Every structure is written in structure tokens, then in C-alpha cells.
Amino acid sequence: MQYTLGVGLATATAIITTLTAAFLLNRSRSAETVSLVGFNVAVAVWTGGNALQVASTTLTGKLFWVNVQYVGIALLPVSIFAFAVYLSGADDRVTRTHLGLLAVPMAALALLSWTNGVHGLVRTSVGLAVVDGVVVLERTFGPAFWLGWVYSNLLNLTATVLVLRSVVYADRIIERRVLALLIGPLVPWVAQFLYLTGAHSIEPETFFAFTAVAFAYAEYSWDSIESAQSRDAVLELLEEGVLVVASDGRVVDLNSATRELLALGDAVAVGEPIDDVLDDYPTLLEAYREGEATTDLTIDAGQTRRHVDVQFSSFAGNVGNPDKVVVLTDVTAIREQERALERQNERLESFASMVSHDLRNPLNVAQGRVELAEAECDSEHLQIAQRAHNRMAGLIDDILTLARQGQSVESVEPVDLGSLARATWEMVETPEASLEVETDLVIRADRSRLQQLLENLFRNAVEHNDPGVTVTLGRSPDGFYVADDGTGIPPDERDDVFEAGYSTRDRGPDWASTS
């Protein structure tokens, strides 16, 4: 056995990654952790095998430990790729079956290494040499090795991209964890470049210890590593526009709703100063600077005028100033509906005022004539006519109040139901019909509205029945009822009569309406 600096470094790396794997496995069994455990085991096998290979002084011993190394070499790119997949949230597109298939070429490379003596595809020649007093293994690599080298580096490169993508979407306030995710994949790449260019002689796999420890730190200190895909899905599902601005005033994220609301299209926004992004929206930019929630803010986005409610919230961590989240809610449709309703109410009030004015003139004439007639003769008919005129005046006032205030006329008071029903009956043209009041119930109601209800019920009963119908007002367990002894409502139409606007007037008075 021989001992060199390379043996010591490789041994230290194997020990560090073994302990890291044990620590992670004891902490959690999540998919991210298990894949990271696999990565640490791969590095431990690779670097441990390398330490023993360098320490060996015989060709047989060196080749044995080289083959052991290939087990770690085959496992490493697949495990680091799996970790990156779970970290980035891409596991719905890259399943365990896919990972298994990706591992096949590397498993084949390991098998070819162990059987290289038969075919020579991994190493075309091997031998021993002494360099500076150290016995080293000299070998010429075959086509299988180079294919495996290209394939494993492609997997490592893809994993690096996925990790860096997750870093881009990570919150800026967790800078130490972001730094760990950056160190993890980048250090081995830099080490490999320096090794290949001759800048140093330390084998690149030794530097995977940095990757193992960095990723373990990120996994341990991050309760839930952010899934970039989940973040995308949540933001894109939101109907509200979301704009995240860092403490330095630069946009770090926004969703599609924000781009549509502000007509940004494909313009670059992430990484740009918020002042530049909102340059075309001075009122929104002013609201952002003031940091106060604003309602019904008008902005002109392209050719469209929009109304938005703006809300702000900040989140702070242990590093730096708080970041700010701007939430934009498009209330354009609501404001347009409100304006349309206002215009409709204005037209309704105008119409009601016009109708009431046109009705009051002839009504005043009729009331005046009745008063003159009462001065000349005493007639019961004139008294009934005067009450009808007063009722009409009350209805006109109710219509005006309803149109102007937009609510029901309510002046609740105790009302003698029987007396009101008899007075109402006199207001309805009821030749040959009769009313029977079978209750002395007193209820709390708006007298005018209750009278209007009874008028409609009485009129329906008289108009939709043959002459001589009897209408009955009685008490029910939970109120009162109005019924008649007419022909009734056909069974197949009883559900329809409660629909607004339903009428049978076009079919003639061949059946009765009961209530």
C-alpha cells in the first residue's frame, strides 16, 4: 500500500459523504432526501474506490478498485438528476420509470467495466508505471468509456440547469440556502475544468464533497424546498395580477395575469427596475411608492381602460430589507356594471317622475270633481271614488319612492287584516262577486304594500272566474290565506304561476287563481 495526498483527499471525501448520507437518511425519507442519499453514496463509493485504487501497488488490485469506482460513477449522475427533478417540481413529467430508464446506460457502463477483459470496450490497454516514486495505473480508454462520459455529463448538466432554475425562483431572503444550491453543482464543474486544463492535479470527483454538503445543508435548513413548478402553477391559476419586487426595487417575479392587465406582452420585466416596468402607468407607480392600498385605480393598458384595486404586502427574513408583493385585482367589469346600473336607475327615476306627473294631473281633476259633487249631493258612490283616488295618490308616491331610493316602501305598523280587506274590496270592480272575512287577525305590515297585495289577489280571483265567485280571507297556521271557490288552477300549471311575469290573460277567464 502507498499513501499520497490524493489518497487522503479521496478518503476524506468518502468519509464526509458517508456521514452526510447517514445524517440525511436518519432525518427524512422524502423523495428529495432519498435521491440526495443516493448521490452521497455514489460519491463515497467513487472516491473511496479511488483512494484504495491509488493506494494499491498491484495491477490486479488497482483494476478491482477501478471497477468498484464504476458502481459509484454509474449511480452519481442518475441520483443527482433525480434530486434536481424533485427539487424543481418536474417529477410529474419525469417519473421513477423514466429515471430507471435513464440509469440503464450507466448500469451497462459499470457492467462493461467489470467484464472489460473480455471485450476491451472500456479500457483498450492497462499497465503500471512509477511516477515520482508512486505506482500509478496507466490506461487507454475505449469507446464505451467515452460514450458513458458524454452521457453522464449530459445528465449532470441537465441537473445543474434544473437546480439553477429553482434558485432563480427562490426567495431572495434565503440567500445562504440559495448560495448552497449554487455551490452544489458549480464547484465540480469548475474543478473538472481546472483538472482538464492542468491547472491542478486533484481529481474532480473529490470536489463532490462540496456538492454533497451544500445540498445537505439546503435540504436540512429548508423545511420545504420550493418547487418551481408548483410556484408557477399557483401564480398562473390566480386571476389577480401578482408582482414581486425585491428590496432593491427590481422585479423578481410576475404572473401572466399581471402581463395581461398591464399589456406587457413578452417584454422583459424580471430583473428590471419597477420604475421602468410601470413607467407607462404613473398612477400605479405613485401608489406603489406610497405603499398604500388603493381602490378603483384607473390605468390605460394599450387601447383599454381598466380599473384595478391595488394591495401591498411585505415579507421579511433574516437577510436584507423586506420584499414587496403587489396584488392587482381587475374590477373593470364590476365598475362597468355599477355604471350601467346607475344609468338604469336614472332612467327609471326619470320615467317614474314623468309617469307620476302625467297621472297626478287627471287624478287631481278627478278628486276636485268628486269634492264638488259631494257638495251638491250625498252619495256612497262618491265616498268610494274619493277613497280610490286617495289610494291612487298613495301608489304614485310609493312608485316614486321605490324608483328614487331603490328599496321597498316599508312603514311597518299593526294592521287589522279584516278591515283592510273590506276597504280594499271596495277598490276592486267586483260585480256579483262577494267577500267573506273569517279572521280578526292583526298583523304588523306595511299597510300600502299589504293593500296592494290584496288588491291583486282579489282582482285575479274576480277576473279569472265566472260571475258570482266568493273570495274568502282566513287565517292559516303561519299567517293568512286568500281563496276562492272558482274552478282553480290546472294541476300542470300550478308550478308555473309562481314565476315572475307569468300570465294567463291571453286565454280568457276560464279558470281561477287561488292564493
Summary of the structure (lengths in Angstrom):
residues: 515
radius of gyration: 44.2
end to end distance: 108.4
largest distance: 146.0
contacts: 1528
relative contact order: 0.06
helix: 59%
strand: 16%
